[in-house]
């Protein structure tokens, strides 16, 4: 038991009953006030076999499974109460595993058929969009070809008109020798 002595001054190892009583007192205190920060404590009775916590007066581990027997033996009542206190200290798991929901084959098939219909509808939409873009692209190509041909015709017409204009200027100069052509 913790009687204020440090580890160096303790000459004999306390009995198993005394060590179990010390654990019971410690776990009762921690159950009321909470486990101090940074303390690593076992979460099962088997973990007590080699656990020591010198900062809280637990210098000697129990060492034998016989010492933590909660069914029979000289210290089984104290060991059982230590087991209950230890279980109360152990935090509950934060997340419970989700329960599986049973689904019939028919429900699975119907769900798969619905999903298939959704995918086929999506595929139809994408195919229609693809085809429309192809039609739009072909119309744009046709328009571009028409505009190129029209531009060629206009350039040819401009060239012809420029030649006609030059010819008319020369002809004008031949018929009226005193005139001079001024370019703007």
Secondary structure, 3 states (H helix, E strand, C coil): CCCCCCHHHCCCCCCHHHHHHHHHHHHHHHHHHCCCCCCCCCCCCHHHHHCCEHHHCECCCCCCHHHHCCCCCCCHHHHHHHHHHHHHHCCCCCCCCCCCCCCCHHHHHHHHHHHHHHHHHHHHHHHHHHHHHHHHHHHHHHHHHHHHHHHHHHHHHHHHHHHHHHHHHHHHHHHCCCCCCCCC
